Amino acid sequence: MASSDITVEILKDIRDEIRGINTRLDGTNTRLDGVTERLDGVTERLDGVTERLDLVETTLLDLASQHGFLVRYTRTIAERESRLEPRVNALEGRVEKLESK
């Protein structure tokens, strides 16, 4: 009988330990659910950040395109002026000669 009592006590202890483990697992699962909710919130915020970064990227690409246009336009104007300047100087010289006559 004594060994039977010891077996029953051991089995009761095992049962109690399993119940304790189940309780701790339930608590862990509850905490994991909270972590999952927080991660979902972080994911939503990251989606918003991604959208804003896409908008910034598009804006910067548009700005770069406009900047390239402005550089080409400025270069064209500068080149045109450099070609016109000798011609204008020559015309001014001719007008001065005509006026001095």
ChimeraX commands (.cxc) that place a marker at each C-alpha (Angstrom):
marker #1 position 0.00,0.00,0.00 radius 0.5
marker #1 position 2.79,2.46,0.74 radius 0.5
marker #1 position 4.13,2.29,-2.80 radius 0.5
marker #1 position 0.61,2.88,-4.12 radius 0.5
marker #1 position 0.28,5.99,-1.92 radius 0.5
marker #1 position 3.63,7.28,-3.13 radius 0.5
marker #1 position 2.60,6.67,-6.75 radius 0.5
marker #1 position -0.63,8.59,-6.20 radius 0.5
marker #1 position 1.26,11.48,-4.60 radius 0.5
marker #1 position 3.78,11.56,-7.44 radius 0.5
marker #1 position 0.93,11.55,-9.98 radius 0.5
marker #1 position -0.81,14.38,-8.08 radius 0.5
marker #1 position 2.43,16.39,-8.08 radius 0.5
marker #1 position 2.82,15.78,-11.83 radius 0.5
marker #1 position -0.81,16.87,-12.36 radius 0.5
marker #1 position -0.26,20.04,-10.34 radius 0.5
marker #1 position 2.92,20.85,-12.25 radius 0.5
marker #1 position 1.11,20.35,-15.56 radius 0.5
marker #1 position -1.66,22.69,-14.41 radius 0.5
marker #1 position 0.97,25.26,-13.46 radius 0.5
marker #1 position 2.63,24.89,-16.84 radius 0.5
marker #1 position -0.75,25.31,-18.56 radius 0.5
marker #1 position -1.40,28.48,-16.54 radius 0.5
marker #1 position 2.02,29.88,-17.49 radius 0.5
marker #1 position 1.41,28.95,-21.14 radius 0.5
marker #1 position -1.93,30.77,-21.05 radius 0.5
marker #1 position -0.17,33.86,-19.71 radius 0.5
marker #1 position 2.50,33.55,-22.40 radius 0.5
marker #1 position -0.17,33.21,-25.08 radius 0.5
marker #1 position -1.91,36.33,-23.76 radius 0.5
marker #1 position 1.35,38.28,-23.89 radius 0.5
marker #1 position 2.04,36.98,-27.40 radius 0.5
marker #1 position -1.40,38.18,-28.49 radius 0.5
marker #1 position -0.49,41.63,-27.18 radius 0.5
marker #1 position 2.81,41.52,-29.05 radius 0.5
marker #1 position 0.98,40.49,-32.23 radius 0.5
marker #1 position -1.38,43.45,-31.88 radius 0.5
marker #1 position 1.54,45.81,-31.37 radius 0.5
marker #1 position 3.33,44.36,-34.41 radius 0.5
marker #1 position 0.17,44.87,-36.46 radius 0.5
marker #1 position 0.20,48.53,-35.38 radius 0.5
marker #1 position 3.87,48.85,-36.30 radius 0.5
marker #1 position 3.15,47.26,-39.69 radius 0.5
marker #1 position 0.37,49.79,-40.34 radius 0.5
marker #1 position 2.66,52.67,-39.41 radius 0.5
marker #1 position 5.41,51.29,-41.64 radius 0.5
marker #1 position 2.92,51.09,-44.50 radius 0.5
marker #1 position 2.17,54.79,-43.95 radius 0.5
marker #1 position 5.88,55.61,-43.87 radius 0.5
marker #1 position 6.39,53.64,-47.08 radius 0.5
marker #1 position 3.62,55.61,-48.79 radius 0.5
marker #1 position 5.15,58.90,-47.66 radius 0.5
marker #1 position 8.61,57.80,-48.81 radius 0.5
marker #1 position 7.15,56.85,-52.20 radius 0.5
marker #1 position 5.69,60.34,-52.44 radius 0.5
marker #1 position 9.03,61.90,-51.47 radius 0.5
marker #1 position 10.81,59.75,-54.06 radius 0.5
marker #1 position 8.36,60.79,-56.77 radius 0.5
marker #1 position 8.72,64.45,-55.80 radius 0.5
marker #1 position 12.52,64.24,-55.84 radius 0.5
marker #1 position 12.50,62.57,-59.25 radius 0.5
marker #1 position 10.23,65.31,-60.58 radius 0.5
marker #1 position 12.50,67.94,-59.04 radius 0.5
marker #1 position 15.57,66.33,-60.61 radius 0.5
marker #1 position 13.85,66.35,-63.98 radius 0.5
marker #1 position 12.95,70.04,-63.63 radius 0.5
marker #1 position 16.48,70.80,-62.47 radius 0.5
marker #1 position 17.88,69.10,-65.59 radius 0.5
marker #1 position 15.55,71.17,-67.76 radius 0.5
marker #1 position 16.66,74.35,-66.01 radius 0.5
marker #1 position 20.34,73.49,-66.47 radius 0.5
marker #1 position 19.84,72.80,-70.19 radius 0.5
marker #1 position 17.87,76.03,-70.61 radius 0.5
marker #1 position 20.50,78.08,-68.78 radius 0.5
marker #1 position 23.29,76.49,-70.81 radius 0.5
marker #1 position 21.43,77.23,-74.05 radius 0.5
marker #1 position 20.91,80.88,-73.06 radius 0.5
marker #1 position 24.57,81.25,-72.06 radius 0.5
marker #1 position 25.76,79.71,-75.33 radius 0.5
marker #1 position 23.44,81.92,-77.35 radius 0.5
marker #1 position 24.72,85.02,-75.58 radius 0.5
marker #1 position 28.32,84.02,-76.21 radius 0.5
marker #1 position 27.58,83.65,-79.94 radius 0.5
marker #1 position 25.66,86.93,-80.11 radius 0.5
marker #1 position 28.17,89.07,-78.24 radius 0.5
marker #1 position 30.79,89.25,-81.03 radius 0.5
marker #1 position 28.08,90.04,-83.57 radius 0.5
marker #1 position 26.62,92.80,-81.37 radius 0.5
marker #1 position 30.09,94.27,-80.81 radius 0.5
marker #1 position 30.70,94.26,-84.56 radius 0.5
marker #1 position 27.37,95.99,-85.19 radius 0.5
marker #1 position 28.12,98.59,-82.51 radius 0.5
marker #1 position 31.46,99.28,-84.17 radius 0.5
marker #1 position 29.80,99.72,-87.54 radius 0.5
marker #1 position 27.15,102.06,-86.06 radius 0.5
marker #1 position 29.85,104.15,-84.38 radius 0.5
marker #1 position 31.68,104.45,-87.70 radius 0.5
marker #1 position 28.49,105.47,-89.45 radius 0.5
marker #1 position 27.62,108.02,-86.78 radius 0.5
marker #1 position 31.06,109.54,-86.81 radius 0.5
marker #1 position 30.83,110.30,-90.56 radius 0.5
marker link #1:1,2 radius 0.2
marker link #1:2,3 radius 0.2
marker link #1:3,4 radius 0.2
marker link #1:4,5 radius 0.2
marker link #1:5,6 radius 0.2
marker link #1:6,7 radius 0.2
marker link #1:7,8 radius 0.2
marker link #1:8,9 radius 0.2
marker link #1:9,10 radius 0.2
marker link #1:10,11 radius 0.2
marker link #1:11,12 radius 0.2
marker link #1:12,13 radius 0.2
marker link #1:13,14 radius 0.2
marker link #1:14,15 radius 0.2
marker link #1:15,16 radius 0.2
marker link #1:16,17 radius 0.2
marker link #1:17,18 radius 0.2
marker link #1:18,19 radius 0.2
marker link #1:19,20 radius 0.2
marker link #1:20,21 radius 0.2
marker link #1:21,22 radius 0.2
marker link #1:22,23 radius 0.2
marker link #1:23,24 radius 0.2
marker link #1:24,25 radius 0.2
marker link #1:25,26 radius 0.2
marker link #1:26,27 radius 0.2
marker link #1:27,28 radius 0.2
marker link #1:28,29 radius 0.2
marker link #1:29,30 radius 0.2
marker link #1:30,31 radius 0.2
marker link #1:31,32 radius 0.2
marker link #1:32,33 radius 0.2
marker link #1:33,34 radius 0.2
marker link #1:34,35 radius 0.2
marker link #1:35,36 radius 0.2
marker link #1:36,37 radius 0.2
marker link #1:37,38 radius 0.2
marker link #1:38,39 radius 0.2
marker link #1:39,40 radius 0.2
marker link #1:40,41 radius 0.2
marker link #1:41,42 radius 0.2
marker link #1:42,43 radius 0.2
marker link #1:43,44 radius 0.2
marker link #1:44,45 radius 0.2
marker link #1:45,46 radius 0.2
marker link #1:46,47 radius 0.2
marker link #1:47,48 radius 0.2
marker link #1:48,49 radius 0.2
marker link #1:49,50 radius 0.2
marker link #1:50,51 radius 0.2
marker link #1:51,52 radius 0.2
marker link #1:52,53 radius 0.2
marker link #1:53,54 radius 0.2
marker link #1:54,55 radius 0.2
marker link #1:55,56 radius 0.2
marker link #1:56,57 radius 0.2
marker link #1:57,58 radius 0.2
marker link #1:58,59 radius 0.2
marker link #1:59,60 radius 0.2
marker link #1:60,61 radius 0.2
marker link #1:61,62 radius 0.2
marker link #1:62,63 radius 0.2
marker link #1:63,64 radius 0.2
marker link #1:64,65 radius 0.2
marker link #1:65,66 radius 0.2
marker link #1:66,67 radius 0.2
marker link #1:67,68 radius 0.2
marker link #1:68,69 radius 0.2
marker link #1:69,70 radius 0.2
marker link #1:70,71 radius 0.2
marker link #1:71,72 radius 0.2
marker link #1:72,73 radius 0.2
marker link #1:73,74 radius 0.2
marker link #1:74,75 radius 0.2
marker link #1:75,76 radius 0.2
marker link #1:76,77 radius 0.2
marker link #1:77,78 radius 0.2
marker link #1:78,79 radius 0.2
marker link #1:79,80 radius 0.2
marker link #1:80,81 radius 0.2
marker link #1:81,82 radius 0.2
marker link #1:82,83 radius 0.2
marker link #1:83,84 radius 0.2
marker link #1:84,85 radius 0.2
marker link #1:85,86 radius 0.2
marker link #1:86,87 radius 0.2
marker link #1:87,88 radius 0.2
marker link #1:88,89 radius 0.2
marker link #1:89,90 radius 0.2
marker link #1:90,91 radius 0.2
marker link #1:91,92 radius 0.2
marker link #1:92,93 radius 0.2
marker link #1:93,94 radius 0.2
marker link #1:94,95 radius 0.2
marker link #1:95,96 radius 0.2
marker link #1:96,97 radius 0.2
marker link #1:97,98 radius 0.2
marker link #1:98,99 radius 0.2
marker link #1:99,100 radius 0.2
marker link #1:100,101 radius 0.2
view
